[in-house]
């Protein structure tokens, strides 16, 4: 095992992780299957081979949630499904899994389509829209409505979106601060972060308490979670656990999917041949209808391949951390208890050993005739193992409905001179994405 070059005393690799984290991570597989990096003075180990990544993700008892990312995220999310340790996660997953069953996702399809049209109906033909901000608004609306149904008003949705934007921008700074001191300073940004966290937590507590009193007849995720029961007596989610899960679902359901949609719109608009095929498929499947439904998705095959390729090139979750709960061995290296283990879907998805022309946007690499050439474990936008994202199907359905709705009704064009670069913070965004919106009539 080699150590990544460029570490500085005390700072370690904090500077390349802050200045060019994607380039730094993508360069590391060339140094081996397991590469040591320094997070400040603290060693960590980046797993660069898909088989090793699968081992880490399939053994959650040994490689538990933890490390520098989750140390910063846990105070934000609490002990929710995304941050809880192995023991708590097993119980939480059993309780929450039924709410995300495939047959239940279809119940929320109309809310998903309404979320995209509520935002895009306000667009003016030929005017510039910030597609990144618009997609964040879409996913915030969809997540809030499917979680809370009639328990939430438009102002609450706006407040949630604002608070999440502040929180996401602050978490990555805390993660990459080499000595863990930055978040303790009384800066305006830190004050905004704490205020947004307190405001969002307060809003969630209020909604959960009200929902406990008036949930009869609601068919939303919060009702399903509140009614979830395990095998033993009294095995259900407490109010505090429910609030932690809601916080987790708001965070996981808003920014990652919103960023993936923004990348999809950008890549479609800059690849005319892909756009033409998408429009042709949408027109054929919808057959004159302006809005898709859940039953249309199996026939939107090319749309599915496009979104899969977007997730390969720009996975919203671009880096994750685990912590060993006991001494273990990985790639011939003995790791002590408490070692930080990293893996990067971004680096894995762009490894030329795993994907031909990895920097090329090629949706047809996911065609059934070609997908068999992708090595097992090389594509992990939703993770793997028993901690694989519980909302994978929900997020995918939401994204495909949003993309097909956009393709049926709008043609988006980049504003000349706009430079789009990945912005790796807590998730991988585009930054502002100004585009010209033109109404589209089905062909």
N, C-alpha and C positions, 0 to 999 in steps of 0.2 A: 504494500500500500504506500502511495506517495502523498506528500503534503502539497497542497496547491501553492504555486509560487505567489510572491508578492505580499506576504504577511508582514505587518509592522509591529514593533513592540507595543504591548497594551491594546492597540487597536485591532490587531489581527487583520482580517480581511474586511473590516467594516467599511473601508473606503470603496473598494470595488463593488461591494454589495449595495452601497448607497448610490454610487455614480453610474454603474452599468451592471446591475445584478443579472439581467438576462444573458448578456454577453459573457459575464464571468461564469455563470452556471453552465452555459452551453459549451464552454471551453474545457470543462473539467473531465468529461468522459474520456478525452484523449490521454488523461493521466492514469487511467485505470478504472476498475469496476467499483472500487471504494476509495474515496479521496478524502483526506483530512483537510478541513478548513478551520479557521479560527474565528469565533464570534467574540470579539474582544480578546481577552486572554484565555477564553474557554475553548477547548477543542470540540469539534463536531465532525461527523462523518457522512459525506454525501454518497448515497448509493446510486450507481450509474448504470447498472445492468438490470434488465427487466426481471430476470429470474430472482435476483437478490431483492429487488423491490417487492416482488410477489411474496417472498418469504417474510419480509418485514410486515407487509400488510395482512398476511394470513395468520400471523402469530401476534395478535393484539395483547395477549397476556405478557409476553416478553417485551415487545416493542409497543409500549402503551402511549396514549396521547400525553404529550409533554414537550419540553424543550422551550427555546426562546420565544417561538411564535405563540404557543398556547399559554405560556406564563403571562403574556401581555393581553391575550384575548379572554382568558378566564374571568378577570374582573369585569369585563364588559358583558359577557354572555351568562355568567353564573355557571352552574353545574348542569348545563344542557347537554343534549345528545351529541353535539359536535365537540364538546370539551371535557366531558366526564371521563373518569378513569374506567378501566376495563370492567370492574365489578359493577359499578353503577350503570355503565352503558348496557350491559346485558339485560338488566331489568327494564331500563328505559326503552330499549329497542323493542322488546316484547310488547310493551304497552302501546308504543306509537306506531308500530308497523301496520296494523289494520287500517289506520287512518289514511295511509298512503297506498293501499292496495290498488291494483290497476283498475278494478271495476269501480272504485270510488272516484278516481281521477276524472272520469267522464262526467261526473256530476258537476264539476267545476269548469267544464269546457266553455259554457256560455259566459261565465265571469271572465275567462281568459280573453275571449274574443271582444267582449265589452271593454275590457281594459285597453286593448290596442285601439279600438275605434274611438273611445272617449278621448284619447290623446290626439290621434291623427285627424279626427274630424275638425279640429281647430286649425289645422294647417291651411295656409292660403296658397293657391296655385302660383307657382313661380317665385315664391318667397323662400328665404333661407330659414332652415330649422337646425337646431343643434340636435342631431340624431342621438348622440350619447345621452344627453339630458332627457330626451324624449323617451328613450328605451328604459332609463331608470324610473321615469314616471310611470311607464306601463307596468313594469314588474312590481313597483311599490303598490300600485293600485290593485293588481291581481293578487299579490300576496296578502295584502290587508283585507281585501274582500273575501277571499277564500278562507282566511283564518277567522274573520270576525263577522261575516255576513252583515246583518242589519245593525250590529252593535257599534258601528263606526261611521262617522260622518266624513264629508269631504275635507274639512279642516284637520281632522285627525290624520287622514292620509297625507296631507301636505306636511304636517308636523313630523310624522314618521319619516318621510322622505328627507326632510331637512336634517333631522337628527342623525339618520344613518350616514348621510354624506359627510358630516363633521366627524363622526366616529371612525369611519373607514379611513379617512385621511390621516387620522392621528395614530391608529394602531401600528401601521408599518414604521412610522418614525420611532415609536417605542421599541419595536422589535429590533431595529438596526442600530439603536443607540448603544455604543460599545460598552459603556460602564453602567447602564441602567439609571443614569442620573437625569436624563433630559426631561422625563415626564414629571419629575419632582420640582422643576423650576416654575415659578409663578408667571409664565409667559401668557400673552393673550390667547394663543392657540390652546394651551393646556386648560385655561379657564373655559374656553368654548367647548372643549372636549368634555370636561366634567359637567358643564351645564347641560349639554346635549344628552349625556348619559343619564343624568338625574331626570331630565324631562321625559325621555323615552321610557325609562323604568316606571315613572309615575303614571304615564299614560297606559302602559300595559297593565299595571296593578289595578287601575280604575276600571279598565275594560273587563279584566278577568273577574273582578268582584261583581260587576254588574251582570256579566254573562252567567255567573253561577245562579243568579236570581231569576233570570229571564230566558234561559236557553231552550225552553220547550219549543219543539217544532223547527228549530234551526238545523240546517244541514250544512254546517261549516266545519272546518278543521278543529276549531276550538271546542265545539260541542263534542266531536268525536274523541278528542284527547281527554276532555273532562270526564267522559263516560267510560274511558278505557279501564279495564280491570284485569289483573293478573290471576294466577291460580289460587293464591291464598286470600283469606278474608282481609278486607281493608287494603288490598294491594292495588292502589290507584295513585294518581298523581296528586300531591298536595298542592295548595295554592302557590306556594313558593316554587315547587317543581314546575307547575304549569306556566308560571311567569318566565322561568328560565327557558323552558321549551319554546314558548312564544317568541322570546327575544332571539333565540337561536334561529327559528324559522324565518323571522323577519329579516335577519341579517343574511342567512343563506339563500333566501328566496328572492332577494331584491338585487343587490349589486352584481353577483356572479352572472345571473341570467341576463340582466340588463347589459352588462359588458359584452357577453357573447353575442347578443342580438346586434349591438352596435358594430362589432367586428364583422358580423355576417352582412349587414347592410353595406359597409365599406367595401368588403371584398367582392360582393355581387356587383356593386356599381363600377368597380374598377376592372371587372372581367366580363366584357360584353357577351362573350359566348356562353358563359354561365348564366347570366341574366336572361338571355334569350331562351335557353332551355327551361329555366325556372318559370318564366312567363307562359311558355307553351304548355308546360305541365299543369300549372295552376288553371289556365283557361280550359284545358281539357277536363280536368277533374271537377272543377266547380260548374262547368257547363252553363255559364251565364249568371250564376249566383254571385253575389258580391262578397259573401262571407262563408268561410269554411266551417265545418263541424267535425266532431271527433271521429265520425265514421269515414271522413275523407282521408284521414292520415295514412292508412295502409297503401293508398294509391299515390300518395305524394312521395314516391320513392326517391326521385332525384333531389327533392327538397331535403329529405332526410340525409342523403349523402353530403349535400352542401353543408348542413349544420354539423355533421360529424367532422368534416374536414376543418371547419372553423374551430371546433374544439381541439383539434390536433394542433393547429398552428398557434392558437391563442387560448390555451386553457385558462379559465378564470382563476382557478387555484393553481398558481405556478410554482409554489414551493410549500412543503409541509415538514413538520418536525415530529419525531417520536423520541421517547426516552426509554432506555432499557430498565426493566424492573429487577433484573438479576444479571450476574455475569453471563456472557454468552460469546459466541464466535460468529463472525460474519466475514466472508471472503478471506478466510484464513487469519483474520485479525481478532485477537481476544479483546472484547469490550467489557469494561467494568460496569457494575450496576450504576445507573444514573448517567450513562453516556448519552449524548445527544446524537440522534441519527436523522439525517435530512434526506428527502427525495424531491425531485423536481419534475413534474409532468412536462413542463416546457422543455427542459434539457432532454428528457427521454424522447419526446415526440419529434425532436429535431436532430436526433442522432442519425447520421448517414449510414451507420451500421444496421439500423432498424427500418429506415424508410428511404426509398429511392427519391432523389431530389427533394430532400425534406423541407426546403424553403419555398417550394412551389405549391400554389393553391390548386389542388387537383382532386375535386370531389369524386372522380371516377376511381380513385385508388380504393374506394369503399364499395365498388361494384362487386356483386357476389362472385364474379369470375376472377377478381384480383385480390379480394380481402384476405384470402387464405395465405397470402405471402407475408402478411403482417405477423411478426412473432408474438407469441402469447405474452401478455403482460406489457407489451410495448405502448399500449394506448390506455391511459388511466385518468381521463378527465374527471371521473366521479369516484376515484379511489378503487379499492378492491377489498376482498375479504368481508368479515362480518361488520366492518365499519364503513362499508361502501355507502355513499350518500343515499339516505332513505328517500329523498325527493328526486332521484334520478328520473323516474318516469314522469313525474309531475312537471319538472323543469323542461324536459324534452318535449312533452306535449304542448306546453305553453309556448315554447320557442317555435315549434313548427306551425302552430296556429297563427302566431304573430307574423311569421315570415310569409305564409301563404296569404294572409290578409293584406299585408303590405304589397305583395306582388300583384294581387288582384286589383288593387286600387291606386297604387302610386308607383312612379318611377323617380328614383332619387339620383341626383347627380352631384359629384363633388364640387365644391366652390373652387374655382381656379386659384392656384397658389397655396392651397391648404396642404400642410405637411402633417401626416398622421404617423405618430410614433407610439409604440407600446409604452404604457405607464404602469410599471410594476409597483403597486402598493400592496394593500392587503389582497386585492384581486387585480387582474391584468386588464386595465382599461385602455381606451383610445385617447383619453383627454377630450377636449371640445371637438366636435365633429360636425362642422357646418356643411349642410348639403341643401341643394335646391330641390324643392318638392314639386313634381308635376303630376297632375291627375292622369290616370291611365284607364283607357277603355279596354275591356277584354278583346283579344284578337280573334 
